Amino acid sequence: MRLRVLLPFQVFADIDGVTRIVAHTPAGSIGLLPQRLDCVTALAPGLLVYATPMLGEVCLAVDEGVLVKAGPDVRVSVRRAMGGADLGRLRAVVEQEYVTLDADERSLRQASDKLESSFLQRLASLQHG
């Protein structure tokens, strides 16, 4: 298989000869082998593991995104990715940075929703008053 990990503004990784891939989804882990049928799945922040005959098993920390398998091509599109560290370090990055940022983004969206709701209520009271 050919694995491409895409970030918003660059190609993070482009690996040919991948024999298997394991990724973390909101529903659990998913494994991909070359003969697997085509599929699309959402990815949760976590580890993406792939293997090649030359490199062996390689771990990447990825943020939430989408995985698409079409024939021998597997494309992973995520906001952030990190590689080149040991497994313990990558897991710590996922737990500390990616999950914390997602919680911060949810808080920011909630605050924005409250401001928007307040603005709409005031606008409605001005129109009726």
LOKE-85442 format. One record per atom (N, C-alpha, C): z negated, x negated, y; residue number from 1; atom name; residue in one letter; chain. Coordinates in steps of 0.1 Angstrom, whole numbers, plus 2048, in hexadecimal, padded with zeros to 3 digits. Atoms other than C-alpha are relative to their C-alpha. Example, Ala and Ser with C-alpha at 12.3 -4.5 7.8 and 13.67 -1.06 7.14 Angstrom:
BEGIN
+-----+-----+-----+-----+------+------+-------+
:  zz :  xx :  yy :  nr : atom : rest : kette :
+-----+-----+-----+-----+------+------+-------+
: 800 : 7F7 : 7F4 :   1 :    N :    A :     A :
: 7B2 : 785 : 7D3 :   1 :   CA :    A :     A :
: 800 : 7F7 : 80C :   1 :    C :    A :     A :
: 800 : 809 : 7F5 :   2 :    N :    S :     A :
: 7B9 : 777 : 7F5 :   2 :   CA :    S :     A :
: 7F8 : 808 : 80B :   2 :    C :    S :     A :
+-----+-----+-----+-----+------+------+-------+
// end
This chain:
BEGIN
+-----+-----+-----+-----+------+------+-------+
:  zz :  xx :  yy :  nr : atom : rest : kette :
+-----+-----+-----+-----+------+------+-------+
: 800 : 7F8 : 7F4 :   1 :    N :    M :     A :
: 800 : 800 : 800 :   1 :   CA :    M :     A :
: 800 : 7F7 : 80C :   1 :    C :    M :     A :
: 801 : 807 : 7F3 :   2 :    N :    R :     A :
: 803 : 7F6 : 824 :   2 :   CA :    R :     A :
: 7F6 : 807 : 809 :   2 :    C :    R :     A :
: 80B : 7FA : 7F7 :   3 :    N :    L :     A :
: 7E4 : 7FC : 83A :   3 :   CA :    L :     A :
: 802 : 7FB : 80E :   3 :    C :    L :     A :
: 7FF : 803 : 7F2 :   4 :    N :    R :     A :
: 7E7 : 7FE : 85F :   4 :   CA :    R :     A :
: 7F4 : 807 : 807 :   4 :    C :    R :     A :
: 80B : 7FB : 7F9 :   5 :    N :    V :     A :
: 7C7 : 802 : 874 :   5 :   CA :    V :     A :
: 804 : 800 : 80F :   5 :    C :    V :     A :
: 7FC : 7FF : 7F2 :   6 :    N :    L :     A :
: 7D0 : 80F : 897 :   6 :   CA :    L :     A :
: 7F5 : 804 : 809 :   6 :    C :    L :     A :
: 80A : 7FD : 7F5 :   7 :    N :    L :     A :
: 7BA : 80E : 8B6 :   7 :   CA :    L :     A :
: 808 : 807 : 80B :   7 :    C :    L :     A :
: 7F9 : 7F9 : 7F5 :   8 :    N :    P :     A :
: 7C3 : 822 : 8D6 :   8 :   CA :    P :     A :
: 80B : 7F7 : 806 :   8 :    C :    P :     A :
: 7F6 : 809 : 7F9 :   9 :    N :    F :     A :
: 7D5 : 803 : 8E5 :   9 :   CA :    F :     A :
: 805 : 7F4 : 7F9 :   9 :    C :    F :     A :
: 7FB : 80C : 808 :  10 :    N :    Q :     A :
: 7DC : 7EB : 8C9 :  10 :   CA :    Q :     A :
: 800 : 803 : 7F1 :  10 :    C :    Q :     A :
: 801 : 800 : 80F :  11 :    N :    V :     A :
: 7E2 : 7E6 : 8A4 :  11 :   CA :    V :     A :
: 7F5 : 7F6 : 7FC :  11 :    C :    V :     A :
: 80B : 808 : 804 :  12 :    N :    F :     A :
: 7C1 : 7D9 : 896 :  12 :   CA :    F :     A :
: 803 : 7F8 : 7F4 :  12 :    C :    F :     A :
: 7FD : 807 : 80D :  13 :    N :    A :     A :
: 7CE : 7D1 : 873 :  13 :   CA :    A :     A :
: 80C : 806 : 7FA :  13 :    C :    A :     A :
: 7F3 : 7FC : 807 :  14 :    N :    D :     A :
: 7EF : 7D2 : 860 :  14 :   CA :    D :     A :
: 800 : 7F8 : 7F3 :  14 :    C :    D :     A :
: 801 : 807 : 80C :  15 :    N :    I :     A :
: 7EA : 7C9 : 83C :  15 :   CA :    I :     A :
: 809 : 806 : 7F5 :  15 :    C :    I :     A :
: 7F7 : 7FC : 80B :  16 :    N :    D :     A :
: 804 : 7CA : 820 :  16 :   CA :    D :     A :
: 7F9 : 7FD : 7F3 :  16 :    C :    D :     A :
: 805 : 803 : 80D :  17 :    N :    G :     A :
: 7FC : 7CA : 7FB :  17 :   CA :    G :     A :
: 7F2 : 805 : 7FD :  17 :    C :    G :     A :
: 80E : 7FB : 802 :  18 :    N :    V :     A :
: 7DC : 7DF : 7FD :  18 :   CA :    V :     A :
: 800 : 808 : 7F2 :  18 :    C :    V :     A :
: 800 : 7FA : 80D :  19 :    N :    T :     A :
: 7D2 : 7EA : 7DA :  19 :   CA :    T :     A :
: 7F7 : 80D : 7FF :  19 :    C :    T :     A :
: 809 : 7F4 : 7FF :  20 :    N :    R :     A :
: 7B6 : 803 : 7E3 :  20 :   CA :    R :     A :
: 7F9 : 800 : 80E :  20 :    C :    R :     A :
: 806 : 7FD : 7F3 :  21 :    N :    I :     A :
: 7A5 : 812 : 802 :  21 :   CA :    I :     A :
: 7F4 : 80A : 7FD :  21 :    C :    I :     A :
: 80B : 7F6 : 800 :  22 :    N :    V :     A :
: 783 : 823 : 805 :  22 :   CA :    V :     A :
: 7FC : 802 : 80E :  22 :    C :    V :     A :
: 804 : 7FD : 7F3 :  23 :    N :    A :     A :
: 77A : 835 : 825 :  23 :   CA :    A :     A :
: 7F6 : 80B : 801 :  23 :    C :    A :     A :
: 80B : 7F6 : 7FE :  24 :    N :    H :     A :
: 75D : 84A : 832 :  24 :   CA :    H :     A :
: 805 : 80C : 808 :  24 :    C :    H :     A :
: 7FC : 7F4 : 7F9 :  25 :    N :    T :     A :
: 765 : 86E : 83C :  25 :   CA :    T :     A :
: 7F4 : 809 : 802 :  25 :    C :    T :     A :
: 80C : 7F7 : 7FE :  26 :    N :    P :     A :
: 74E : 88A : 849 :  26 :   CA :    P :     A :
: 7FB : 806 : 7F3 :  26 :    C :    P :     A :
: 804 : 7FA : 80D :  27 :    N :    A :     A :
: 74E : 898 : 825 :  27 :   CA :    A :     A :
: 7FC : 7F6 : 7F6 :  27 :    C :    A :     A :
: 803 : 80A : 80A :  28 :    N :    G :     A :
: 747 : 877 : 814 :  28 :   CA :    G :     A :
: 80B : 7F5 : 800 :  28 :    C :    G :     A :
: 7F6 : 80B : 801 :  29 :    N :    S :     A :
: 75C : 859 : 808 :  29 :   CA :    S :     A :
: 80C : 805 : 7F9 :  29 :    C :    S :     A :
: 7F3 : 7FD : 806 :  30 :    N :    I :     A :
: 780 : 85B : 7FF :  30 :   CA :    I :     A :
: 806 : 7F2 : 7FB :  30 :    C :    I :     A :
: 7FA : 80C : 805 :  31 :    N :    G :     A :
: 792 : 841 : 7E9 :  31 :   CA :    G :     A :
: 80F : 803 : 7FF :  31 :    C :    G :     A :
: 7F1 : 7FF : 801 :  32 :    N :    L :     A :
: 7B8 : 83A : 7EB :  32 :   CA :    L :     A :
: 805 : 7F5 : 7F7 :  32 :    C :    L :     A :
: 7F8 : 809 : 809 :  33 :    N :    L :     A :
: 7CD : 82A : 7D0 :  33 :   CA :    L :     A :
: 80F : 802 : 803 :  33 :    C :    L :     A :
: 7F2 : 7FE : 7FD :  34 :    N :    P :     A :
: 7F2 : 824 : 7D3 :  34 :   CA :    P :     A :
: 807 : 80C : 7FB :  34 :    C :    P :     A :
: 7FA : 7F5 : 806 :  35 :    N :    Q :     A :
: 7FB : 841 : 7BD :  35 :   CA :    Q :     A :
: 7FB : 80E : 805 :  35 :    C :    Q :     A :
: 806 : 7F3 : 7FB :  36 :    N :    R :     A :
: 7E6 : 85B : 7D0 :  36 :   CA :    R :     A :
: 80A : 807 : 808 :  36 :    C :    R :     A :
: 7F8 : 7F8 : 7F8 :  37 :    N :    L :     A :
: 7F7 : 878 : 7DF :  37 :   CA :    L :     A :
: 7FE : 7FE : 80F :  37 :    C :    L :     A :
: 801 : 802 : 7F1 :  38 :    N :    D :     A :
: 7FD : 878 : 805 :  38 :   CA :    D :     A :
: 7F4 : 809 : 804 :  38 :    C :    D :     A :
: 80C : 7F8 : 7FB :  39 :    N :    C :     A :
: 7DF : 885 : 819 :  39 :   CA :    C :     A :
: 7FD : 7FC : 80E :  39 :    C :    C :     A :
: 805 : 802 : 7F3 :  40 :    N :    V :     A :
: 7CF : 887 : 83B :  40 :   CA :    V :     A :
: 7F1 : 804 : 800 :  40 :    C :    V :     A :
: 80E : 7FD : 7FF :  41 :    N :    T :     A :
: 7AA : 885 : 842 :  41 :   CA :    T :     A :
: 7FA : 7FB : 80C :  41 :    C :    T :     A :
: 807 : 805 : 7F4 :  42 :    N :    A :     A :
: 792 : 881 : 85F :  42 :   CA :    A :     A :
: 7F6 : 7F5 : 7FA :  42 :    C :    A :     A :
: 809 : 80A : 804 :  43 :    N :    L :     A :
: 77D : 862 : 85E :  43 :   CA :    L :     A :
: 7F3 : 801 : 809 :  43 :    C :    L :     A :
: 80D : 801 : 7F9 :  44 :    N :    A :     A :
: 758 : 85F : 867 :  44 :   CA :    A :     A :
: 7FD : 7F1 : 803 :  44 :    C :    A :     A :
: 804 : 80E : 7FE :  45 :    N :    P :     A :
: 749 : 83F : 876 :  45 :   CA :    P :     A :
: 7FA : 7FB : 7F3 :  45 :    C :    P :     A :
: 805 : 806 : 80C :  46 :    N :    G :     A :
: 743 : 828 : 859 :  46 :   CA :    G :     A :
: 808 : 7F4 : 7FC :  46 :    C :    G :     A :
: 7F9 : 80C : 806 :  47 :    N :    L :     A :
: 752 : 80D : 843 :  47 :   CA :    L :     A :
: 80D : 805 : 7FA :  47 :    C :    L :     A :
: 7F3 : 7FE : 806 :  48 :    N :    L :     A :
: 776 : 80C : 839 :  48 :   CA :    L :     A :
: 802 : 7F3 : 7F7 :  48 :    C :    L :     A :
: 7FE : 80C : 80A :  49 :    N :    V :     A :
: 77B : 7F5 : 81A :  49 :   CA :    V :     A :
: 80D : 801 : 7FA :  49 :    C :    V :     A :
: 7F3 : 801 : 806 :  50 :    N :    Y :     A :
: 79C : 7E9 : 80E :  50 :   CA :    Y :     A :
: 800 : 7F3 : 7F8 :  50 :    C :    Y :     A :
: 7FE : 80C : 809 :  51 :    N :    A :     A :
: 7A7 : 7D0 : 7F3 :  51 :   CA :    A :     A :
: 80E : 7FC : 7FF :  51 :    C :    A :     A :
: 7F3 : 806 : 803 :  52 :    N :    T :     A :
: 7C4 : 7B9 : 7EF :  52 :   CA :    T :     A :
: 7FF : 7F5 : 7F6 :  52 :    C :    T :     A :
: 801 : 80C : 80A :  53 :    N :    P :     A :
: 7CC : 79F : 7D4 :  53 :   CA :    P :     A :
: 7FC : 7F3 : 807 :  53 :    C :    P :     A :
: 802 : 80D : 7F9 :  54 :    N :    M :     A :
: 7CB : 783 : 7EE :  54 :   CA :    M :     A :
: 7F2 : 7FF : 806 :  54 :    C :    M :     A :
: 80C : 800 : 7F8 :  55 :    N :    L :     A :
: 7AD : 78D : 803 :  55 :   CA :    L :     A :
: 7F4 : 805 : 7F8 :  55 :    C :    L :     A :
: 80B : 7F9 : 806 :  56 :    N :    G :     A :
: 798 : 7A0 : 7EA :  56 :   CA :    G :     A :
: 7FC : 80C : 807 :  56 :    C :    G :     A :
: 805 : 7F4 : 7F9 :  57 :    N :    E :     A :
: 782 : 7BB : 7F8 :  57 :   CA :    E :     A :
: 7FC : 7FC : 80F :  57 :    C :    E :     A :
: 803 : 803 : 7F2 :  58 :    N :    V :     A :
: 780 : 7BD : 81E :  58 :   CA :    V :     A :
: 7FA : 80D : 806 :  58 :    C :    V :     A :
: 807 : 7F5 : 7F9 :  59 :    N :    C :     A :
: 769 : 7D3 : 833 :  59 :   CA :    C :     A :
: 802 : 800 : 80F :  59 :    C :    C :     A :
: 7FE : 7FE : 7F2 :  60 :    N :    L :     A :
: 770 : 7E1 : 855 :  60 :   CA :    L :     A :
: 7F6 : 80B : 805 :  60 :    C :    L :     A :
: 808 : 7F5 : 7FA :  61 :    N :    A :     A :
: 758 : 7F6 : 86B :  61 :   CA :    A :     A :
: 80A : 807 : 809 :  61 :    C :    A :     A :
: 7F7 : 7F8 : 7F8 :  62 :    N :    V :     A :
: 76C : 813 : 87A :  62 :   CA :    V :     A :
: 7F8 : 80C : 806 :  62 :    C :    V :     A :
: 805 : 7F4 : 7F9 :  63 :    N :    D :     A :
: 764 : 82F : 892 :  63 :   CA :    D :     A :
: 807 : 80C : 7FA :  63 :    C :    D :     A :
: 7F9 : 7F4 : 805 :  64 :    N :    E :     A :
: 76E : 853 : 88C :  64 :   CA :    E :     A :
: 80F : 7FF : 804 :  64 :    C :    E :     A :
: 7F2 : 800 : 7FE :  65 :    N :    G :     A :
: 793 : 859 : 889 :  65 :   CA :    G :     A :
: 807 : 808 : 7F6 :  65 :    C :    G :     A :
: 7F8 : 7F9 : 809 :  66 :    N :    V :     A :
: 7AE : 864 : 872 :  66 :   CA :    V :     A :
: 807 : 7F6 : 7F6 :  66 :    C :    V :     A :
: 7F9 : 808 : 809 :  67 :    N :    L :     A :
: 7BD : 856 : 852 :  67 :   CA :    L :     A :
: 80B : 808 : 7FA :  67 :    C :    L :     A :
: 7F4 : 7F9 : 805 :  68 :    N :    V :     A :
: 7E0 : 85F : 847 :  68 :   CA :    V :     A :
: 807 : 7F7 : 7F5 :  68 :    C :    V :     A :
: 7F8 : 807 : 80A :  69 :    N :    K :     A :
: 7F0 : 855 : 826 :  69 :   CA :    K :     A :
: 80D : 807 : 7FD :  69 :    C :    K :     A :
: 7F3 : 7FB : 802 :  70 :    N :    A :     A :
: 815 : 85A : 823 :  70 :   CA :    A :     A :
: 808 : 7F6 : 7F8 :  70 :    C :    A :     A :
: 7FA : 80A : 809 :  71 :    N :    G :     A :
: 825 : 849 : 805 :  71 :   CA :    G :     A :
: 7F8 : 7F4 : 7FF :  71 :    C :    G :     A :
: 808 : 80C : 801 :  72 :    N :    P :     A :
: 81B : 825 : 804 :  72 :   CA :    P :     A :
: 7F9 : 7FC : 80E :  72 :    C :    P :     A :
: 806 : 803 : 7F3 :  73 :    N :    D :     A :
: 811 : 825 : 829 :  73 :   CA :    D :     A :
: 7F3 : 808 : 803 :  73 :    C :    D :     A :
: 80D : 7FA : 7FC :  74 :    N :    V :     A :
: 7ED : 82B : 834 :  74 :   CA :    V :     A :
: 7FD : 7FC : 80E :  74 :    C :    V :     A :
: 803 : 803 : 7F2 :  75 :    N :    R :     A :
: 7E6 : 82E : 859 :  75 :   CA :    R :     A :
: 7F2 : 806 : 803 :  75 :    C :    R :     A :
: 80D : 7FC : 7FB :  76 :    N :    V :     A :
: 7C3 : 82F : 867 :  76 :   CA :    V :     A :
: 800 : 7FF : 80F :  76 :    C :    V :     A :
: 800 : 800 : 7F2 :  77 :    N :    S :     A :
: 7C0 : 839 : 88B :  77 :   CA :    S :     A :
: 7F1 : 803 : 804 :  77 :    C :    S :     A :
: 80E : 7FF : 7FC :  78 :    N :    V :     A :
: 79D : 833 : 89A :  78 :   CA :    V :     A :
: 7FE : 7FB : 80E :  78 :    C :    V :     A :
: 803 : 805 : 7F2 :  79 :    N :    R :     A :
: 78D : 82D : 8BC :  79 :   CA :    R :     A :
: 7FC : 7F2 : 800 :  79 :    C :    R :     A :
: 805 : 80D : 801 :  80 :    N :    R :     A :
: 77C : 80D : 8B2 :  80 :   CA :    R :     A :
: 7FF : 7FB : 7F2 :  80 :    C :    R :     A :
: 801 : 806 : 80D :  81 :    N :    A :     A :
: 77C : 7F5 : 895 :  81 :   CA :    A :     A :
: 7FB : 7F1 : 802 :  81 :    C :    A :     A :
: 805 : 80E : 800 :  82 :    N :    M :     A :
: 76B : 7D4 : 88C :  82 :   CA :    M :     A :
: 801 : 7FA : 7F2 :  82 :    C :    M :     A :
: 7FF : 807 : 80D :  83 :    N :    G :     A :
: 770 : 7BB : 870 :  83 :   CA :    G :     A :
: 7FB : 7F2 : 802 :  83 :    C :    G :     A :
: 803 : 80E : 800 :  84 :    N :    G :     A :
: 769 : 798 : 867 :  84 :   CA :    G :     A :
: 7F1 : 7FC : 800 :  84 :    C :    G :     A :
: 80E : 802 : 801 :  85 :    N :    A :     A :
: 744 : 79C : 862 :  85 :   CA :    A :     A :
: 7FB : 803 : 7F2 :  85 :    C :    A :     A :
: 804 : 7FC : 80D :  86 :    N :    D :     A :
: 72F : 79F : 843 :  86 :   CA :    D :     A :
: 7FC : 80F : 7FF :  86 :    C :    D :     A :
: 802 : 7F1 : 802 :  87 :    N :    L :     A :
: 728 : 7C1 : 834 :  87 :   CA :    L :     A :
: 7F3 : 805 : 807 :  87 :    C :    L :     A :
: 80C : 7FC : 7FA :  88 :    N :    G :     A :
: 704 : 7C3 : 841 :  88 :   CA :    G :     A :
: 801 : 801 : 80F :  88 :    C :    G :     A :
: 7FD : 800 : 7F1 :  89 :    N :    R :     A :
: 70F : 7BB : 865 :  89 :   CA :    R :     A :
: 809 : 80C : 804 :  89 :    C :    R :     A :
: 7F7 : 7F4 : 7FD :  90 :    N :    L :     A :
: 72B : 7D5 : 864 :  90 :   CA :    L :     A :
: 7F8 : 80D : 7FF :  90 :    C :    L :     A :
: 808 : 7F3 : 802 :  91 :    N :    R :     A :
: 713 : 7F0 : 857 :  91 :   CA :    R :     A :
: 7F7 : 802 : 80C :  91 :    C :    R :     A :
: 809 : 7FF : 7F5 :  92 :    N :    A :     A :
: 6FB : 7E8 : 873 :  92 :   CA :    A :     A :
: 808 : 804 : 80D :  92 :    C :    A :     A :
: 7F8 : 7FC : 7F4 :  93 :    N :    V :     A :
: 717 : 7EA : 88D :  93 :   CA :    V :     A :
: 803 : 80F : 7FF :  93 :    C :    V :     A :
: 7FD : 7F2 : 802 :  94 :    N :    V :     A :
: 721 : 80C : 87F :  94 :   CA :    V :     A :
: 7F4 : 809 : 804 :  94 :    C :    V :     A :
: 80C : 7F8 : 7FD :  95 :    N :    E :     A :
: 6FE : 819 : 880 :  95 :   CA :    E :     A :
: 7FB : 800 : 80E :  95 :    C :    E :     A :
: 805 : 802 : 7F2 :  96 :    N :    Q :     A :
: 6F4 : 80B : 8A2 :  96 :   CA :    Q :     A :
: 80A : 804 : 80B :  96 :    C :    Q :     A :
: 7F6 : 7FF : 7F5 :  97 :    N :    E :     A :
: 714 : 80C : 8B7 :  97 :   CA :    E :     A :
: 808 : 80D : 7FF :  97 :    C :    E :     A :
: 7F7 : 7F5 : 801 :  98 :    N :    Y :     A :
: 72C : 826 : 8AA :  98 :   CA :    Y :     A :
: 7F9 : 80D : 7FF :  98 :    C :    Y :     A :
: 807 : 7F4 : 801 :  99 :    N :    V :     A :
: 713 : 841 : 8A0 :  99 :   CA :    V :     A :
: 7F9 : 803 : 80D :  99 :    C :    V :     A :
: 807 : 7FE : 7F3 : 100 :    N :    T :     A :
: 6FF : 83C : 8C0 : 100 :   CA :    T :     A :
: 80A : 804 : 80B : 100 :    C :    T :     A :
: 7F6 : 7FC : 7F6 : 101 :    N :    L :     A :
: 71E : 83E : 8D6 : 101 :   CA :    L :     A :
: 804 : 80E : 7FE : 101 :    C :    L :     A :
: 7FC : 7F2 : 803 : 102 :    N :    D :     A :
: 728 : 85E : 8C5 : 102 :   CA :    D :     A :
: 7F5 : 80A : 805 : 102 :    C :    D :     A :
: 80B : 7F7 : 7FB : 103 :    N :    A :     A :
: 706 : 86D : 8CD : 103 :   CA :    A :     A :
: 800 : 800 : 80F : 103 :    C :    A :     A :
: 7FF : 801 : 7F1 : 104 :    N :    D :     A :
: 709 : 861 : 8F1 : 104 :   CA :    D :     A :
: 80B : 808 : 805 : 104 :    C :    D :     A :
: 7F5 : 7F8 : 7FC : 105 :    N :    E :     A :
: 72B : 871 : 8F4 : 105 :   CA :    E :     A :
: 7FD : 80F : 7FE : 105 :    C :    E :     A :
: 804 : 7F2 : 802 : 106 :    N :    R :     A :
: 71D : 892 : 8E6 : 106 :   CA :    R :     A :
: 7F7 : 804 : 80C : 106 :    C :    R :     A :
: 809 : 7FD : 7F5 : 107 :    N :    S :     A :
: 701 : 891 : 900 : 107 :   CA :    S :     A :
: 808 : 801 : 80D : 107 :    C :    S :     A :
: 7F8 : 7FF : 7F4 : 108 :    N :    L :     A :
: 71B : 88A : 91C : 108 :   CA :    L :     A :
: 808 : 80D : 800 : 108 :    C :    L :     A :
: 7F8 : 7F4 : 801 : 109 :    N :    R :     A :
: 731 : 8A7 : 910 : 109 :   CA :    R :     A :
: 7F7 : 80C : 803 : 109 :    C :    R :     A :
: 809 : 7F5 : 7FE : 110 :    N :    Q :     A :
: 712 : 8BE : 910 : 110 :   CA :    Q :     A :
: 7FD : 801 : 80F : 110 :    C :    Q :     A :
: 803 : 800 : 7F1 : 111 :    N :    A :     A :
: 709 : 8B4 : 934 : 111 :   CA :    A :     A :
: 80C : 805 : 808 : 111 :    C :    A :     A :
: 7F4 : 7FB : 7FA : 112 :    N :    S :     A :
: 72D : 8B9 : 93E : 112 :   CA :    S :     A :
: 802 : 80F : 7FF : 112 :    C :    S :     A :
: 7FF : 7F2 : 803 : 113 :    N :    D :     A :
: 72E : 8DB : 92E : 113 :   CA :    D :     A :
: 7F6 : 808 : 809 : 113 :    C :    D :     A :
: 80A : 7F9 : 7F8 : 114 :    N :    K :     A :
: 70E : 8E5 : 941 : 114 :   CA :    K :     A :
: 804 : 800 : 80F : 114 :    C :    K :     A :
: 7FB : 800 : 7F2 : 115 :    N :    L :     A :
: 71D : 8DA : 962 : 115 :   CA :    L :     A :
: 80B : 809 : 802 : 115 :    C :    L :     A :
: 7F4 : 7F7 : 7FF : 116 :    N :    E :     A :
: 73D : 8ED : 95C : 116 :   CA :    E :     A :
: 7FB : 80F : 7FF : 116 :    C :    E :     A :
: 805 : 7F3 : 801 : 117 :    N :    S :     A :
: 729 : 90C : 952 : 117 :   CA :    S :     A :
: 7F9 : 804 : 80D : 117 :    C :    S :     A :
: 807 : 7FD : 7F3 : 118 :    N :    S :     A :
: 713 : 90A : 971 : 118 :   CA :    S :     A :
: 80B : 802 : 80B : 118 :    C :    S :     A :
: 7F6 : 7FE : 7F6 : 119 :    N :    F :     A :
: 732 : 906 : 987 : 119 :   CA :    F :     A :
: 807 : 80D : 7FF : 119 :    C :    F :     A :
: 7FA : 7F3 : 802 : 120 :    N :    L :     A :
: 743 : 924 : 977 : 120 :   CA :    L :     A :
: 7F7 : 80C : 804 : 120 :    C :    L :     A :
: 809 : 7F6 : 7FC : 121 :    N :    Q :     A :
: 724 : 939 : 97C : 121 :   CA :    Q :     A :
: 7FF : 801 : 80F : 121 :    C :    Q :     A :
: 800 : 7FF : 7F1 : 122 :    N :    R :     A :
: 722 : 930 : 9A1 : 122 :   CA :    R :     A :
: 80D : 805 : 806 : 122 :    C :    R :     A :
: 7F3 : 7FB : 7FB : 123 :    N :    L :     A :
: 747 : 936 : 9A6 : 123 :   CA :    L :     A :
: 801 : 80F : 7FE : 123 :    C :    L :     A :
: 800 : 7F1 : 802 : 124 :    N :    A :     A :
: 743 : 959 : 996 : 124 :   CA :    A :     A :
: 7F7 : 807 : 809 : 124 :    C :    A :     A :
: 809 : 7F9 : 7F6 : 125 :    N :    S :     A :
: 725 : 961 : 9AC : 125 :   CA :    S :     A :
: 806 : 800 : 80E : 125 :    C :    S :     A :
: 7FA : 800 : 7F3 : 126 :    N :    L :     A :
: 739 : 957 : 9CB : 126 :   CA :    L :     A :
: 80B : 80B : 801 : 126 :    C :    L :     A :
: 7F5 : 7F6 : 800 : 127 :    N :    Q :     A :
: 756 : 96E : 9C1 : 127 :   CA :    Q :     A :
: 7FB : 80E : 800 : 127 :    C :    Q :     A :
: 806 : 7F2 : 801 : 128 :    N :    H :     A :
: 73F : 98C : 9BA : 128 :   CA :    H :     A :
: 7F7 : 802 : 80C : 128 :    C :    H :     A :
: 80A : 7FE : 7F5 : 129 :    N :    G :     A :
: 728 : 986 : 9D8 : 129 :   CA :    G :     A :
: 807 : 801 : 80D : 129 :    C :    G :     A :
+-----+-----+-----+-----+------+------+-------+
// end
